[in-house]
Amino acid sequence: MNIVIDGTHYPAIYGTSRADVALHFGVGGYAFSGFTCSIPASQIGLGEHQTAVHVIGRDGDSVYAAWAVVVRVR
């Protein structure tokens, strides 16, 4: 899994605890569906940025989902 900001990929760790998601959807298999990613603020800068979440398949090549969002850093 990667967080992508302005075309730069930052690796994220998938599989963190999200009991709230499992409870909300009533699916126990969602209990470890969270992710974390640390990106130094100095690498982002002020202004608008194109961001996305890329979920990479087990084959290391396939992107199963990508959500694009514009964020503004002030």
Backbone bond lengths (Angstrom), bond angles and torsions (degrees), N, CA, C in turn:
res aa  C-N    CA-C-N  psi(-1)  N-CA   C-N-CA  omega(-1)  CA-C   N-CA-C  phi
1 M - - - 1.436 - - 1.522 107.98 -
2 N 1.313 115.89 139.28 1.466 121.94 177.85 1.515 110.02 -132.21
3 I 1.306 115.33 145.36 1.449 122.14 165.51 1.525 104.45 -98.64
4 V 1.318 116.92 129.38 1.461 121.28 -177.22 1.527 108.27 -114.13
5 I 1.315 116.14 124.35 1.467 121.70 177.69 1.511 107.92 -126.04
6 D 1.325 115.08 117.24 1.468 121.76 -179.28 1.525 112.07 51.42
7 G 1.323 116.01 39.53 1.457 121.16 176.43 1.521 115.79 85.96
8 T 1.329 117.81 -7.69 1.456 121.14 177.69 1.525 109.14 -94.25
9 H 1.337 116.33 128.98 1.458 122.14 -178.13 1.525 110.65 -92.29
10 Y 1.333 115.12 131.28 1.459 122.05 176.56 1.528 107.15 -119.72
11 P 1.333 118.26 123.41 1.454 119.47 -177.65 1.528 111.95 -67.55
12 A 1.320 115.06 139.10 1.458 122.15 177.28 1.526 108.64 -115.82
13 I 1.310 115.87 154.10 1.461 121.45 177.21 1.521 107.57 -101.03
14 Y 1.325 115.65 117.64 1.457 121.75 -179.45 1.525 109.82 -97.80
15 G 1.331 116.50 147.31 1.456 121.68 174.49 1.515 113.99 109.45
16 T 1.330 117.89 16.70 1.459 120.31 178.09 1.530 109.73 -79.34
17 S 1.302 115.40 159.35 1.457 121.96 -174.90 1.529 112.47 -64.11
18 R 1.337 115.80 129.37 1.466 122.81 174.34 1.526 108.56 -141.78
19 A 1.331 115.26 65.17 1.463 120.75 178.99 1.524 110.98 -57.98
20 D 1.339 116.93 -31.16 1.466 120.14 179.75 1.527 111.78 -64.05
21 V 1.321 117.53 -35.74 1.464 121.35 178.77 1.525 109.62 -69.26
22 A 1.326 116.75 -44.36 1.468 120.87 178.44 1.528 110.36 -60.43
23 L 1.331 117.02 -42.40 1.462 121.52 179.39 1.525 111.13 -65.76
24 H 1.317 116.60 -45.38 1.465 121.14 -178.79 1.529 111.97 -59.01
25 F 1.319 117.00 -45.20 1.461 121.03 -177.46 1.530 113.01 -90.89
26 G 1.332 117.09 -9.09 1.457 120.29 -179.05 1.515 113.50 68.30
27 V 1.334 116.47 29.71 1.469 121.90 -178.50 1.530 108.24 -125.82
28 G 1.326 116.36 109.25 1.465 120.66 -178.40 1.513 113.73 -59.57
29 G 1.331 117.40 -28.65 1.458 121.60 -179.58 1.522 114.07 -67.51
30 Y 1.330 116.58 -10.87 1.467 120.09 178.92 1.528 112.42 -89.78
31 A 1.330 117.57 2.59 1.468 121.67 -173.99 1.529 113.66 -61.68
32 F 1.324 117.37 -25.01 1.461 120.30 179.23 1.529 110.03 -122.85
33 S 1.326 115.18 52.10 1.463 120.84 -177.34 1.527 112.96 -103.32
34 G 1.314 117.66 8.01 1.462 120.89 -179.13 1.520 112.66 -82.53
35 F 1.328 115.18 169.13 1.461 120.15 176.07 1.509 109.83 -146.99
36 T 1.331 115.82 157.32 1.461 122.08 176.10 1.523 109.44 -132.11
37 C 1.323 114.22 151.86 1.456 120.62 178.02 1.523 107.48 -155.26
38 S 1.313 116.73 129.59 1.462 121.14 177.48 1.522 109.03 -109.93
39 I 1.326 115.06 123.34 1.465 121.36 -179.79 1.524 107.49 -127.38
40 P 1.322 118.17 120.99 1.461 120.02 178.42 1.538 111.00 -59.97
41 A 1.314 116.09 129.93 1.464 120.92 -178.98 1.521 111.58 -58.03
42 S 1.320 117.32 -30.31 1.463 120.75 -179.19 1.535 111.97 -64.79
43 Q 1.336 117.57 -19.59 1.460 120.76 179.67 1.530 112.55 -87.29
44 I 1.329 117.20 -10.20 1.463 120.36 -175.61 1.533 111.46 -96.17
45 G 1.308 117.62 -55.38 1.457 121.01 -179.08 1.518 112.56 84.29
46 L 1.316 115.69 167.36 1.457 122.43 -178.87 1.518 110.97 -79.53
47 G 1.335 116.26 159.45 1.463 121.75 176.24 1.517 112.86 105.52
48 E 1.326 115.97 -168.78 1.460 121.92 -179.06 1.518 111.14 -84.90
49 H 1.320 115.01 144.03 1.458 121.47 -179.11 1.523 110.08 -137.95
50 Q 1.321 116.36 140.32 1.458 122.66 172.82 1.523 107.41 -83.84
51 T 1.318 116.98 124.36 1.457 120.55 179.45 1.523 110.15 -125.57
52 A 1.318 115.94 155.90 1.460 121.38 177.27 1.521 109.31 -155.87
53 V 1.324 115.14 159.05 1.458 122.28 173.24 1.523 106.25 -114.85
54 H 1.310 117.10 122.19 1.461 122.07 177.81 1.523 108.54 -110.08
55 V 1.320 115.45 120.75 1.458 121.02 175.94 1.520 106.70 -98.27
56 I 1.320 116.42 116.40 1.462 122.21 -173.87 1.527 109.90 -95.84
57 G 1.316 116.10 135.80 1.456 121.57 -179.52 1.514 112.96 -69.30
58 R 1.309 115.48 166.58 1.465 120.99 -179.76 1.513 112.17 -61.08
59 D 1.341 116.70 -22.85 1.470 119.38 178.82 1.524 111.53 -75.71
60 G 1.348 117.10 -6.34 1.451 121.49 178.03 1.516 113.86 78.86
61 D 1.321 117.20 2.31 1.458 120.63 -175.66 1.527 113.07 -123.42
62 S 1.317 117.69 -40.07 1.455 121.79 -174.59 1.520 111.85 -74.75
63 V 1.324 116.60 135.29 1.459 121.56 172.67 1.522 106.37 -103.49
64 Y 1.339 115.57 113.36 1.451 120.70 -176.52 1.517 113.17 -82.82
65 A 1.308 118.12 -27.42 1.460 120.09 -179.52 1.517 108.91 -154.97
66 A 1.291 115.31 144.18 1.465 120.42 175.32 1.515 107.70 -145.36
67 W 1.307 116.93 124.51 1.446 121.99 178.19 1.509 108.64 -114.83
68 A 1.311 117.22 124.39 1.464 121.02 -178.46 1.532 109.59 -101.27
69 V 1.330 115.76 134.85 1.456 122.46 -178.97 1.529 107.78 -142.07
70 V 1.317 116.40 142.04 1.460 120.41 173.23 1.528 106.87 -98.34
71 V 1.323 117.09 128.20 1.460 121.49 176.11 1.518 109.75 -120.62
72 R 1.317 115.60 151.85 1.463 120.66 177.78 1.524 108.73 -117.04
73 V 1.331 116.90 125.15 1.453 123.32 177.47 1.525 107.34 -100.25
74 R 1.332 115.85 127.79 1.469 120.35 -179.09 1.494 111.25 -113.33
